[in-house]
Amino acid sequence: MMLTLSRRAAGCLLAVAVLAGLPAASRAAEPVFPPATAIGLVPPPGMTPARGFAGFEHRSGASIVIMEMPAEAYPEISRRFTPEALRPTGFAVTGEGEALAVAGGEGRLLRGAQAAHGLTYAKWVAVVRGGAGTGLVTVQVPEQAAAQVPGEAVEAALRTIAFRTPASLDEQIATLPYSIGEMAGFRPVRVVMGNSLLLTEGAKDVDPERTQPMIIIAPSLGQAAVAAGQESAFARKALGTLRDLKDVAVTDEDRSTRGTTVIVRLRASATDPKTARPLAVTQTVLFDGPRYLRVIGMADAAQADTIARAERVAASVALK
């Protein structure tokens, strides 16, 4: 925005003049931290903080996505951080990866390419540990944007990854692009990628055996309009692609509206691929113009009341 030259503007110009006279080392860029996140970096030129997720974006479609996890997640992620383990995800890794220096911590970096949505992306994935947490930093640059976001700039940015004192969970929740009116007995556990929220019922914050009921609230990344009349088909396809479920079978569907927002709620049966335990699943998708938001609840098949309470949470969610 253009500002009229004022005393404030003059002060800014003076500050710029002073900085211009400092040695380059004194003017080194500081890491930029997305709101309420503990992991930041100096983004490549032209990349700005993203509005819909924790990270940075470029008008060309390039993105840097930052995912925070507990410190205890690092050993398990590092063990699976290999070209072979990541190949089923579509990430074609070049080489074997290498150590990545992180201020006050450590990391590993893999490079390669991935095809998605009819495009091919150059891709970098770094798993890092520092402070009291673990992070996964993923960079994707469309082939046609290589000149705008060159690989050398990405590599330089990844070498600036830094940690700061984590924000409280309440502070992180306050920055989410939606509000939640009712928890219905569930408790928030963590914010993921700056836009998704995990809730559970039970004492465990980390539940690798998935013994506790779980709710995931996740909005779309950026603008992702679904054509009118295609909401149900989209919701069914999205439910069927959840990696933590298999043998998904939709048992009930409900469609409603809230103002201009279209809401599709699905109930389904499924199987936990890790334990073979039968599960009950509910998914509510809110379609709001160019955005959508999913609320997914999972529990043991016999816990019908838990699923009903998960749907109360979904009914209270509103996009900001």
C-alpha positions in Angstrom: 0.0 0.0 0.0 1.3 3.5 -0.9 1.8 5.8 2.2 2.1 9.6 2.2 5.6 10.6 3.1 5.3 11.5 6.8 7.4 11.7 9.9 6.9 7.9 10.2 8.0 7.4 6.6 11.0 9.6 7.0 12.0 7.5 10.0 11.8 4.4 7.9 13.9 5.9 5.2 16.5 6.9 7.8 16.6 3.4 9.1 17.1 2.1 5.6 20.0 4.5 5.1 21.6 3.4 8.4 21.3 -0.2 7.4 22.8 0.4 4.0 25.9 1.6 5.7 26.3 -1.6 7.8 28.6 -4.5 6.8 26.7 -7.3 4.9 27.0 -9.7 7.9 25.2 -7.2 10.1 22.3 -7.0 7.6 21.9 -10.8 7.3 18.3 -11.8 7.0 16.7 -13.3 10.0 14.5 -16.4 9.9 10.8 -15.8 9.3 8.4 -17.8 11.6 4.9 -18.4 10.4 2.3 -17.3 13.1 2.4 -19.4 16.3 5.0 -21.8 14.8 8.3 -22.8 16.4 10.1 -23.5 13.1 11.1 -20.8 10.6 13.6 -20.0 7.9 14.8 -17.3 5.5 12.5 -17.9 2.5 13.8 -17.7 -1.1 13.2 -14.3 -2.8 9.6 -13.8 -3.9 8.2 -16.3 -1.3 5.9 -14.8 1.3 4.2 -16.3 4.4 1.3 -18.5 3.3 -2.3 -17.6 4.3 -3.7 -21.1 4.5 -0.9 -23.2 6.1 2.3 -22.9 8.1 4.9 -22.1 5.5 5.5 -19.9 2.5 4.1 -19.6 -1.0 5.0 -18.1 -4.4 2.7 -16.8 -7.1 4.1 -19.5 -9.4 2.6 -22.3 -7.2 5.9 -23.1 -5.4 5.4 -23.7 -1.7 7.2 -24.5 1.6 5.1 -26.4 4.1 6.3 -26.7 7.7 4.9 -29.5 9.9 5.7 -29.5 13.6 5.7 -32.7 15.7 6.8 -33.7 19.2 10.5 -34.3 19.9 9.9 -38.0 20.4 8.8 -38.3 16.8 12.3 -37.7 15.4 13.8 -41.2 15.8 10.8 -43.0 14.1 10.6 -40.5 11.2 14.4 -40.6 10.7 14.2 -44.4 10.5 11.7 -44.2 7.7 13.3 -41.2 6.0 14.8 -43.2 3.1 14.3 -43.2 -0.7 12.8 -46.7 -0.5 10.3 -45.8 2.2 9.1 -42.7 0.5 8.8 -44.2 -3.0 5.2 -45.4 -2.5 4.2 -41.7 -1.9 5.2 -40.8 -5.4 8.4 -39.0 -4.3 11.2 -40.1 -6.6 14.3 -39.4 -4.5 17.6 -38.6 -6.2 20.6 -40.0 -4.4 20.6 -41.1 -0.7 20.2 -37.8 1.0 22.6 -36.0 3.3 23.0 -34.4 6.7 21.5 -30.9 7.1 23.0 -28.5 9.6 20.4 -26.9 11.8 21.1 -24.3 14.4 21.0 -26.0 17.8 19.9 -29.3 16.3 20.3 -31.7 13.4 18.6 -32.8 10.3 18.5 -34.9 7.1 17.6 -33.7 3.6 16.3 -35.6 0.6 15.9 -34.2 -2.9 14.0 -35.4 -5.9 10.8 -34.9 -8.0 7.1 -35.7 -7.7 4.2 -35.6 -10.1 0.8 -34.3 -8.9 -2.3 -32.7 -10.5 -0.8 -33.1 -14.0 2.4 -31.2 -13.1 6.0 -32.3 -12.2 7.5 -30.6 -9.1 11.1 -30.4 -8.0 10.9 -31.5 -4.3 13.0 -31.2 -1.2 12.0 -32.8 2.2 14.0 -32.2 5.4 13.4 -33.8 8.8 14.9 -31.6 11.5 15.2 -31.7 15.3 16.0 -28.7 17.5 14.8 -27.1 20.7 11.9 -29.2 22.1 10.5 -30.3 18.8 10.7 -32.1 15.5 9.9 -30.6 12.1 9.2 -31.8 8.5 9.9 -29.1 5.9 8.7 -29.8 2.4 9.5 -27.6 -0.6 7.8 -28.1 -4.0 8.6 -26.0 -7.1 6.7 -26.6 -10.4 9.0 -27.4 -13.3 7.9 -24.2 -15.1 8.8 -22.1 -12.0 12.4 -23.2 -11.8 13.7 -19.8 -13.0 11.5 -17.9 -10.5 12.4 -20.2 -7.5 15.8 -21.7 -8.4 17.1 -24.8 -6.7 20.1 -22.8 -5.4 17.7 -20.4 -3.5 15.8 -23.4 -2.0 19.0 -25.0 -0.8 20.2 -21.7 0.8 16.8 -21.3 2.5 16.9 -24.8 3.9 20.3 -24.1 5.5 18.6 -21.3 7.5 16.1 -23.5 9.3 15.8 -22.4 13.0 13.8 -23.1 16.1 12.3 -20.8 18.6 10.3 -21.3 21.8 7.0 -23.0 20.8 3.7 -21.0 21.1 1.2 -22.5 23.5 -1.5 -24.7 22.1 -4.1 -22.0 22.8 -2.1 -19.5 20.9 -1.8 -21.9 17.9 -5.5 -22.6 17.9 -6.2 -18.9 17.9 -4.5 -18.6 14.6 -6.5 -21.3 12.8 -8.6 -20.3 9.9 -11.7 -21.6 11.6 -13.4 -21.6 15.0 -14.7 -24.5 17.0 -17.8 -23.9 19.1 -18.0 -27.2 21.0 -15.4 -29.8 22.0 -18.0 -32.4 23.1 -15.6 -34.2 25.5 -12.6 -34.2 23.1 -9.4 -32.3 23.9 -7.1 -30.6 21.4 -3.6 -32.3 21.2 -1.7 -30.4 18.5 -1.9 -28.1 15.5 -0.4 -29.5 12.3 1.0 -27.4 9.4 -0.5 -24.3 11.1 -4.0 -25.0 9.8 -5.1 -28.5 11.0 -6.1 -29.6 14.5 -5.9 -33.0 16.1 -8.2 -33.8 18.9 -8.6 -37.0 21.0 -10.3 -38.5 24.0 -8.0 -40.2 26.5 -4.7 -39.6 28.3 -2.2 -40.1 25.4 -1.0 -37.3 23.3 1.0 -39.7 21.1 -1.0 -42.8 20.3 0.8 -44.9 17.7 -1.5 -47.9 18.3 -4.5 -45.6 17.7 -6.4 -47.0 20.7 -8.1 -43.6 21.4 -10.8 -41.9 19.4 -9.6 -39.1 17.1 -10.8 -36.1 15.3 -8.9 -34.3 12.5 -10.0 -30.9 11.3 -8.2 -29.9 8.1 -9.0 -27.1 5.6 -8.0 -27.0 2.0 -4.6 -25.5 1.1 -5.2 -22.3 -0.7 -8.1 -21.9 -3.2 -9.6 -25.2 -4.2 -13.1 -24.7 -5.4 -15.3 -27.8 -5.9 -17.9 -27.4 -8.7 -21.5 -27.1 -7.6 -23.2 -30.5 -7.6 -19.9 -32.3 -7.2 -19.6 -32.0 -3.4 -20.8 -35.5 -2.6 -18.5 -37.2 -5.1 -15.6 -35.1 -3.8 -16.4 -36.0 -0.2 -16.6 -39.8 -1.0 -13.3 -39.7 -2.9 -11.6 -37.8 -0.2 -12.8 -40.3 2.5 -11.5 -43.2 0.4 -8.0 -41.8 0.2 -7.3 -41.7 3.9 -4.1 -43.7 4.4 -5.0 -44.6 8.0 -8.1 -46.5 6.8 -8.8 -49.5 4.6 -12.0 -51.2 3.4 -13.9 -47.9 3.7 -17.6 -48.4 3.0 -20.0 -45.5 3.2 -23.1 -46.4 5.2 -25.0 -43.0 5.3 -24.9 -39.6 3.7 -26.6 -36.3 4.6 -26.5 -33.0 2.7 -27.4 -29.6 4.2 -26.7 -25.9 3.8 -25.7 -23.1 6.2 -26.2 -19.8 4.4 -24.1 -20.2 1.3 -22.0 -23.1 2.7 -22.8 -26.6 1.5 -22.3 -29.4 4.1 -21.9 -33.1 3.2 -21.7 -35.6 6.1 -20.7 -39.2 5.5 -20.7 -42.1 7.9 -18.7 -45.2 7.1 -17.3 -48.4 8.3 -13.6 -49.2 7.9 -10.6 -51.2 9.2 -7.5 -50.0 10.9 -4.7 -51.2 8.6 -2.3 -51.4 11.5 -4.4 -53.4 14.0 -7.1 -54.9 11.8 -9.6 -53.4 14.3 -13.0 -52.4 12.9 -13.7 -48.7 13.0 -16.6 -46.3 12.7 -15.8 -43.2 10.8 -17.6 -39.9 10.2 -16.6 -37.1 7.8 -18.2 -33.7 7.5 -17.0 -31.5 4.6 -17.9 -27.8 4.5 -17.8 -26.2 1.0 -17.5 -22.5 1.1 -16.8 -20.9 -2.3 -13.2 -21.5 -3.2 -12.5 -23.2 0.2 -13.5 -26.4 1.9 -12.9 -27.9 5.3 -13.0 -31.5 6.4 -13.8 -32.8 9.9 -13.0 -36.5 10.3 -13.8 -38.6 13.4 -12.6 -42.2 14.0 -13.4 -44.6 16.8 -13.9 -48.3 17.6 -16.9 -49.6 15.6 -18.9 -50.1 18.9 -18.5 -46.5 20.0 -21.5 -45.0 18.3 -21.8 -42.3 21.0 -18.2 -41.2 20.3 -19.0 -40.8 16.6 -22.2 -38.8 17.5 -20.1 -36.5 19.7 -17.5 -36.1 16.9 -20.4 -34.9 14.7 -21.4 -32.3 17.3 -17.8 -31.0 17.1 -18.1 -30.9 13.2 -21.5 -29.1 13.4 -19.9 -26.3 15.6 -17.0 -25.6 13.2 -17.1 -22.4 11.1 -14.6 -21.0 8.6 -13.3 -17.5 9.5 
